[in-house]
Amino acid sequence: MAVGLGLSIGTVNTVSALAEEGSVKAPPGRRWHQRSQSLTRRTTLTFDSTGMAKVGMIPRHGRAIVEFADLTQRSIMSARVGHRALSPADLVAVVAESLIGETLADYPRCDGHDVGIALTYPARYTEAHVGDLRASLDAIGLDHVELVAEPIAAAAWLEADRGPLMPGLALVYDLGGASLDVTLVRVGAGCPRNPIVGEPMRSAEFGGRAFGALVASRAANSQSAASISGSVTGTTADQLRTEHVRASLQLVYRCLRVADVTMADVDCVLVVGGAARPVEVAQVLAGELARPVIIAPDPERTIADGAAILARGAAVAAEESAGKHHGRRRIGAHRRAATRAVVLSQRTKQRLTRVALAAGLSVAGVGMALALPADAVIVGLAQLGLH
């Protein structure tokens, strides 16, 4: 039984998810409610005195390495651990290695099964960024880990949860803790190898941190403690979030213009990301864009779940390929055995002919004997002393 492990290492949080054989057999819309093999933690790294890495911990004493997951940030500096200088790509690879080790240890049913592993990365990464990440993974023995763009992983979740889909376009609205990413992706049958359409768009003006700054700014403009309390709770907070999401539509329309399409060409809007949990997010998008909006019960897990689905699919394909190769080897062995049997029968016929002539038998009788089943021929040979 093949198992897929998906890893989504974001600027704020990191999510790992497993996809097993039964995880895609439930009815549409309920497949991911039934599975709890998911883990979310802060994207932080600490190293103990032996150099062992710990993910998601904030130590009381000492420091944690943070804000390294986005390789596009030029301000990120390399971290020095002992005598090693680790680049941001190296740190991401260390997080992946730690999570893989923990997952395989926590889920013994993965032992003895083929495990496919996929790590996601932002679609806006250049080939150089992806190459750096690939090199860092290979350097620590993770060359078997596949790299998948985040919106492609999200589309894989959509296909598994709501599919099979008709060929069309999905707009992936990824509202995370540090930014908003908007990407157009082809879905359904006949998708190209790279299904991303146009250019992925990103803005740090929207997301969990940006909304928190908006709330803090509104509170700072209040005149009293009571008004400060009221400005960040209840209806006012909901209104702020509605305004925040509505303002983000400028990024959506920019993405559409670059791809030379309109919302009429988009079949659905897939909402993912931890900051997309509030109901106002999906409500505003559905009302303003007038397209079906799809969101998972926990949208922060969607990308990791999709990566796990893709990883399991790759593992299943590898199993089937190995089985076919083994089957071809067995067929080849049977053919060689059959060839040897034919050669043996020809030699045996010649020897039987000589024996029959010496014994005064007809060659036709020998031919009839050779037409008997193989075991009967063997018995005949044993009786003639020719085996």
Buried (B, 14 or more C-beta within 10 A) or exposed (E): BBBBBBBBBBBBBBBBBBBBEEBBEBEEEEBBEEBEBBBBBBBBBBBEEEEEBEBBEEEEEEEBBBBBBBBEEEEBEBBEBEEEEBBBBBBBBBBBBBBBEEBBEEBEEBEEEBBBBBBBBBBBBEEEBBEBBBEBBEEEEBEEBBBBBBBBBBBBBBBBBBBEBEEEBBBBBBBBBBBBBBBBBBBBEEBEEEBBBBBBBBBEBBBBBBBEEBBEEBBEEBEEEEEBEBBBEEEBBBEBBBBBBBBBBEBBBBBBEBBEBEBEBBBBBBBBBBBBBBEBBBBBBBEBBEBEBBBBEBBBBBBBBBBBBBBBBBBBEEBEEEEEEEEEEEEEEEEEEEEEEEEEBEEBBEEBBEBBEEEEBEEEEBEEBBEEEEEEBEEBBEEBEEE
